[in-house]
Amino acid sequence: MVSAEYSVDLKLSTLLNEARPSAASLRAAGEAVDAVAELIKSVPSQQAAPEAASGFVRDLGLAAEKLAFSFRPPEVVRLAGSHAAGVVARPDVAADLLVRLPKECFHEKDFLNHRYHAKRCLYLCVIEKSLNSSPLIRKVSWSTFQDEARKPVLHVYPATEIAELPGFYVRIIPSASSLFDVSKLNLSTRNNVRAYTKDGINQPTPKYNNSILEDMFLEENAESISCTFANWKALQEALVLLKVWARQRTSIYAHDCLNGYLISAILVFLTMDSGGSILNISMSTRQIFRVAVNFFATSKMWPRGLVLQPIKKRTITKEYIAHLVRTFDVAICDVSGHVNVAFRMTKSAFLELQDEAACTLNCLDKCRDGGFEELFMTKVDFAAKFDSCLRVNLKGNSKVTALSFCLDDESWRVLEKDVQSLLQQGLTDRIKMIRVLWRSTPSEWNIMDGLSEFGSNPLIVGVMLSLLEKSYRFVDIGPNPENRDEAIKFRKFWGKKAELRRFKDGAIAESTVWETETWEKHTIIKRISDYVLTKHLLLRKGRFDSYPVSSSGALLGAFDNLTKQLRLLDDVPLKITTVQPLDSAFRHTSVYPPEPHPLAYEKSSQRLPKFAPTCIRSLEVMIQLEGSGNWPLDPLAMEKTKSAFLLRIGESLEDRGMFVTASEDEVNNVLTSGYSFLLKIFHERGLVLQKQAADANTQSDPSEDKELFLRSQHSSMINGLHGRYQVYGPVVRFLRLLSSFDWTFSPMVVDINNDFNLKDEKEINVLKRMASYAKSSAELLTNLIVHGQSGQYTWECLFQTPLSNYDAVILLHQEKLCRPHHVLFPPAETPNGKMVIKGNPSNDFHPYMPLSKSVVRSSRDKLLVNFDPTACFLRDLKCAFPVTFKLWHDSIGGDAVGLTWENSKKRGRDEADEAMPDPGSVLKEVGDVGKGLVRSVYLLKAPKLQ
């Protein structure tokens, strides 16, 4: 236990050392900040012209002639934020510089109608112009304060870069201490945007007012936070850990949830008597971190609001706190008693924060090393967090353009709430959490363009499903029609989807029906979302594609029919007691689920297509017979007895109208109801014989019974898992797991039934190649989910390995593959290498055959069961060149084969002594082996000389 605690402390210490910049780099940053501060102080007095930010002024709805003022140098320029408090956490190493706006630059009523925000921007324009002319400055760019478009800030990049702090810049943030009368900005009563009305009556503007108050008390709050953190090492380190933890969870480290300033304010609250003084100087870094996370997850203080004032010095009334709680989703009153520092935080963001904090507490208690890897090293971004993600492009949408850019709140935040409300109302209890996020600030912003480019990025919606019986139900039951008001509201929301239905219990109610095939229930959430957003946001109706999934009703029906026929056989010496499917199609994991073949039906009464595939794949089925003591003890005799049983079963099924094929390797392929099933017999005595051979130290290959047993167990486990979690989770979660798992030091134990113990853990191979691909794929997929498709890297890249990764490439004739329609992408591109051989397609095999009712019987004789020319080709290559190269092929749907030369050190001594043949000659032989199938062979890299 002591060593485990030491291990966790050591890892946290190492993490802190890596996250916190060195003292030397911080000194260099401090010097850069001082230089920028001196430049700002030396900006001469001049006239500030509205033309410098004409687009910004225009989009705030202001007349330029009323905004001109005489610029004066700032009264105070001071360092604030993480650099001032000593809590810088990489990679965000920017330094905040507060620039106090002079009072003489403003009129006493400039708090009205965004005039303050316009002049604030013009003041920054003067500073920007001056800084751009200095040789000490490399670049100045525009951004926003916490993604609030009406509050721009400057990012100033010094000419001298700091090696240890790449990307370092100084953020210029205006402060407005004592600029206006605080009573004019009362959050509960004052309207300061005259255009913000309802039915012609001015409404209070709490968010607008809070936006100005935030600037007025920015310095006071920054000073209070810095004083609390000064000389408190454990508190500083805990804040750094909390920043790392939150940044790894990108959807809670956002404009509407947490940021470094807000986390530090909450920690300060927990040190006060108003916060219960639950943090004290004697606590360790880990204890403070845990207490803070626990407070996020479970505290009952949140509904009452937090106040960053000692109880005895409190200036804010209970009534005012109660009003803040009613007005805002989350209320954290600052040290002045006037500002809600959490006014941007939304209810959905707070609920996600609590959910993440609760998961973190569970991880601290149950995961290895206190959850270090899971909490601090594993990225949980938006795409991985939620079960389903929607991307909504609202650029140019009429609902958006009809809104003013900024009234009490900004139009992007209003749309976030609207989408949240619509989906919450449409999806009801199908979901347990919904999160809407719209990062509206453009990456490159020219202040002259105003706010027109804001909102170009798509709005992202994350959905976390509820219980599956709720999430995937077909019918939503609404109000009784006798409840007239509720029924009208229901029909107004659902439009043409609303219908009156009578249910089995006799009840009549408004309802919506989302009928679909059972195996397509997972599309219901998307269908509802598409309908609701299209109807209420006037979106253009997008095409909804439905793809075949891993099993279908026809397949399950065919299997049930086969099972029934097998159990009814009465002319087989032993009755069939168990029938279990082993194919991936039956456990919902098949990439290409099998489709019914017109020649695999008992009767040919169905309508025939003009063409049908020449090949059909059999689905393996395991059967067990009733017990008998007459089975032979010799393994070879047992297998022959099984074959005899299978032949008898095949004859019996043929007598019942089914078609049965046999080959040397496969005794019984049963064609019924459009599918082919390969029957295999499992007998438990085969496991006993295998164990006896192992005990006698007799080397033998695993018996077929052992393989069937393991596959049966695997199939049962996956089906059981599917019963508990019908949505296995987004692919990106799987990729994140592969890319971030500690393969070097930890075995991955997949313990579905919780029946493993430490003795069962065995060594596993370090799958570096897979982890590398998973990491790059996860990053690409996350980017596609959040930002959409742009540039050359699209979703297809996830399933295509660059041909340049191989030493040689074999391209196959796509029209000679057994299933050409399974090839996802166009024919493989021509590799960048030397073409060694080019081949013509064979006329001996065609993947499709013509059909007509007059030739059904002869066509069925031509049907090839489990034939795959590519598999045969690869098998022949492995026999011909067992130690020359490795083969890489997409067995699901690929028309290219990659070759990598084997290292001579890995070959046997005899082979290593022999000279490596000319690679060109080898590849010509490869082409000869695949004559008729191989289109061309390319040499990209010659074997390395040892």
Buried (B, 14 or more C-beta within 10 A) or exposed (E): EEEEEEBBBEBBEEBBEEBBBEEEBBEBBEEBBEBBBEBBEEBEEEEBBBEBBBBBBBBBBBEBEEBEBEBBBBBBBBBBBBBBBBBBBBEEBBBBBBBBBBBEBBBEEBBBBBBBBBBBBBBBBBBBEBBEEBEBBEEBBBBBBBBBBBBBBBBBBBEEEBEBBEEBBBBBBBBBBEBBEBEBBBBBEBBBBEEBEEEEEBEBBBBBBBBBBBBBBBBBBBBBBBEBBEEBEBBBBBBBBBBBBBBBBBBBBBBBBBBBBBBBBBBBBBBBEBBEEBBEEEBEBBBBBBBBBBBBBEBEBBEEBBBBBEEEEBEBEEEBBBBBBEBBBBBBBBBBBBBBBBBBBBEBBBBBBBBBBBBBBEBBEEBBBBBBBBBBEBBBBBBBBBBBBBBBBBEEBEBBEEBBBBBBBBBBBBBBBBBBEBBBEBBEEBBBBBBBBBBBBBEEBEBEBBBEBBBBBBBBBBBBBBEBEBBBBEEBEBBEBEBEEBBEBBBEBBEEBBEEBEEEEEEEBBBBEBEBEEBBBBBBBBBBBBBBBEBBBEBEEEEEEEEEBBBBEBBBEBBEBBBEBBBEBEEBEBEBEBBBBBBBBBBBBBEBBBBBBBBBBBEBEEEBEEEBBBBBBBBBBBBBBEEEEEBEEEBEEBBEBBBEBBBBBBEBBEEEEBBBBBEEEBBBBBBBBBBBBBBBBBBEBBBEBBEEBEEEEEEEEEBBBBBBBEBBEEBBBBBEBBEEEBBEEBBBBBBBBBBBBEBEEEEEEEEEEEEEEEEEEEEEEEBEEBBEBBBBBBBBBBBBBBEEEEEEEEEEBBEBBEBEEBBBBBBBBBBBBBBBEBBBEEBBEEBEBBBBBEBEBBEEBEBBBEBEEEBBEEBBEEBBBBBBBBEEBBEEBEEEBEEBBBBBBBEEBBBBBBBBBBEBEEBEEEBBEEEBEEBBEBBBBBBEBBEBBBBBBBBBBBBEEE
